[in-house]
Amino acid sequence: MIPTGWPSAELSLGFGSWFNNFFYSGAENYKPKDLATIKCPYTEYFIFSFIKSMQISSFLAAFIRPAYNHYLYSKIKPKDRTNNTDKIVTAALRRMQGRMLIGGMFASPLLFATSIYLNEYTREKLVDRCYEIRRDADILSYDRTTLAFGAIGWYWKRIQGAVDGINLALLYAVFHHHISKKYLNPITPDVLTLLGKEKYETVEDAEFGSQKLFQFIKKKLEERAGKNQKLENNEE
């Protein structure tokens, strides 16, 4: 048997199709039906919310940094400045960014719950939303690079490095949207596009596509049989 990737069905807890799509595990055997198989929509959407919380908090920290930098220097009197002043201010700025990232991570359940409430997501609607996210190559590229660059930054300079890595992922997302996907090979290509396979438009199409085709053909055959019967009756 050809392996379908890690994690196995026994270990994935119904989460394997998301994992295989996001991390390219078993990509050579990935099918459009697998992309539309969403068994844990709430967990999947929470992960999406968690990543978005990191992205938002890192961006806000980078946006606030210049103003906070000005504030810190304004609090230091010229006579109190030393050769280490710049290092101290830089360390304070990085601590601020790190704390905002951690705060964003802890706030992710609130973002998740608020999004569920405001959008009035039922389980069925959430499945559709999760499939929209899975189909969106730009979102996936941004989220993948967020985790990858964030992990590299963490290894480099811990929490402050993770902030820099996540912000670098934002810059790459802009580059990918405007240039990379049009003229270059993206570093995180879409799985099914890479395999040259078409995606279903909706989860319903994936679940009932063959049944709809069968019903359509059956209806056409019944209509044709009805017309033939009318012709026979008219001839009589």
C-alpha positions in Angstrom: 0.0 0.0 0.0 1.3 3.5 -0.8 1.4 5.7 2.3 -0.8 8.7 2.3 1.3 10.7 4.6 1.7 11.5 8.3 -0.2 11.5 10.6 -1.8 8.2 10.0 -5.6 7.8 10.3 -5.2 6.3 13.8 -3.2 9.3 15.0 -4.8 12.1 13.1 -8.0 12.2 15.1 -9.9 13.3 12.0 -7.4 16.0 11.4 -5.1 14.4 8.8 -6.5 16.1 5.7 -5.8 19.5 7.1 -2.3 18.5 8.3 -1.4 16.9 5.0 -2.6 19.9 3.1 -0.9 22.5 5.3 2.5 20.7 5.8 2.6 18.8 2.4 2.6 15.4 4.2 1.8 12.7 1.6 1.2 15.4 -1.0 1.8 13.0 -3.9 -1.4 11.1 -2.9 -3.5 14.1 -2.0 -6.9 14.4 -3.8 -9.5 17.1 -4.3 -11.8 15.0 -2.1 -9.2 15.1 0.7 -9.1 18.9 0.6 -12.9 19.0 1.1 -12.9 16.5 4.0 -13.3 18.6 7.1 -14.0 16.6 10.2 -12.9 19.0 12.9 -14.1 22.5 11.8 -14.0 24.1 15.2 -10.4 23.0 16.0 -9.3 23.9 12.5 -10.8 27.4 12.7 -9.3 27.9 16.1 -5.8 27.1 14.7 -6.6 29.7 11.9 -7.6 32.2 14.6 -4.5 31.5 16.6 -2.2 32.2 13.6 -4.2 35.3 12.8 -3.8 36.6 16.4 0.0 36.2 16.1 0.0 38.0 12.8 -2.1 40.9 14.0 -0.3 41.4 17.3 3.1 41.3 15.6 2.0 43.8 13.0 0.6 46.1 15.7 3.8 45.8 17.7 5.9 46.8 14.7 3.5 49.7 14.0 3.7 51.0 17.6 7.4 50.5 17.9 8.4 54.0 16.4 6.1 55.8 18.7 7.2 53.8 21.7 10.8 54.4 20.7 10.2 58.2 20.6 8.5 58.0 24.0 11.4 56.1 25.6 14.0 58.6 24.4 11.9 61.5 25.5 11.9 60.1 29.0 15.7 60.1 29.1 17.4 63.4 29.9 20.5 64.3 27.8 22.7 64.3 30.9 21.5 60.7 31.8 22.5 59.2 28.4 25.4 56.7 28.3 27.0 54.5 25.7 24.5 51.8 26.7 21.4 53.9 26.3 20.7 52.7 22.7 21.0 49.1 23.8 18.7 49.6 26.7 16.0 51.2 24.6 16.3 48.6 21.9 15.9 45.8 24.5 12.8 47.6 25.9 11.4 47.8 22.4 11.9 44.1 21.8 10.4 43.2 25.1 7.3 45.3 24.2 7.0 43.4 20.9 7.5 40.1 22.5 4.8 40.8 25.1 2.4 41.9 22.5 2.9 38.7 20.6 2.4 36.6 23.7 -0.7 38.7 24.5 -2.0 38.1 21.0 -1.5 34.4 21.4 -3.5 34.4 24.7 -6.2 36.5 23.1 -6.7 34.0 20.2 -9.6 32.2 22.0 -11.4 35.6 22.2 -10.8 36.3 18.5 -12.1 32.8 17.8 -15.2 33.1 19.9 -16.0 36.6 18.6 -15.6 35.5 15.0 -17.9 32.6 15.5 -20.5 34.8 17.2 -20.5 37.7 14.8 -20.5 35.5 11.7 -23.2 33.3 13.2 -21.3 30.2 12.2 -23.1 26.9 12.6 -21.1 23.7 12.1 -22.2 23.6 8.4 -21.2 27.2 7.8 -17.9 26.7 9.6 -17.1 23.7 7.4 -17.7 25.9 4.4 -15.5 28.7 5.8 -12.7 26.2 6.6 -12.9 24.9 3.0 -12.6 28.5 1.7 -9.5 28.9 3.8 -8.0 25.6 2.5 -8.7 26.7 -1.1 -7.1 30.1 -0.7 -3.5 29.8 -1.8 -2.6 33.3 -0.6 -3.9 32.7 3.0 -2.1 29.3 3.2 1.1 30.9 1.9 0.9 33.6 4.6 0.1 31.2 7.4 2.8 28.7 6.4 5.5 31.3 6.2 4.3 32.8 9.5 4.9 29.5 11.3 8.1 28.8 9.4 9.7 32.3 9.8 8.4 32.6 13.3 10.0 29.3 14.3 13.3 30.4 12.7 13.1 33.7 14.5 12.4 31.9 17.8 15.5 29.7 17.3 17.5 32.8 16.5 16.4 35.2 19.3 13.5 33.6 21.1 10.3 35.6 21.4 11.7 38.8 19.9 13.1 36.9 17.0 9.7 35.2 16.5 8.1 38.7 16.1 10.7 39.6 13.5 10.0 36.4 11.7 6.3 36.8 11.6 6.6 40.4 10.3 9.0 39.1 7.6 6.2 36.6 6.7 3.9 39.6 6.2 6.4 41.2 3.8 6.7 37.9 1.9 2.9 37.6 1.7 2.7 41.0 0.0 5.5 40.0 -2.3 3.9 36.7 -3.1 0.5 38.3 -3.9 1.9 40.9 -6.3 4.9 39.2 -7.8 5.8 35.7 -6.7 2.6 33.9 -7.7 2.5 35.7 -11.1 6.1 35.6 -12.2 8.0 33.3 -9.9 7.7 29.9 -8.2 6.3 30.5 -4.7 8.2 28.9 -1.8 4.9 27.5 -0.5 3.0 26.3 -3.5 -0.6 25.0 -3.3 -0.7 21.3 -3.0 -3.4 20.5 -5.6 -2.1 23.1 -8.0 1.3 21.6 -7.7 -0.2 18.2 -8.7 -2.3 19.7 -11.5 -5.6 18.7 -9.9 -8.8 20.8 -9.9 -10.4 21.8 -6.6 -14.1 21.4 -5.9 -15.9 24.8 -5.6 -17.7 23.8 -2.4 -17.7 21.0 0.1 -21.2 20.1 -1.2 -19.8 19.6 -4.6 -17.2 17.2 -3.2 -19.8 15.3 -1.2 -22.6 15.0 -3.6 -21.0 15.8 -7.0 -21.3 12.3 -8.3 -24.8 12.0 -6.9 -25.9 15.2 -8.6 -24.4 14.0 -11.9 -26.3 10.7 -11.5 -29.6 12.6 -10.7 -29.0 14.9 -13.7 -28.5 12.0 -16.1 -31.5 10.1 -14.6 -33.7 13.2 -15.1 -32.6 13.7 -18.7 -33.3 10.0 -19.4 -36.8 10.2 -17.8 -37.5 13.4 -19.8 -36.5 11.6 -23.0 -38.5 8.6 -22.2 -41.5 10.8 -21.5 -41.2 12.5 -24.8 -40.9 9.2 -26.6 -44.0 8.0 -24.8 -46.0 11.1 -25.9 -44.9 10.6 -29.5 -46.1 7.0 -29.4 -49.4 8.1 -28.0 -49.8 10.7 -30.7 -49.1 8.2 -33.4 -51.8 5.9 -32.1 
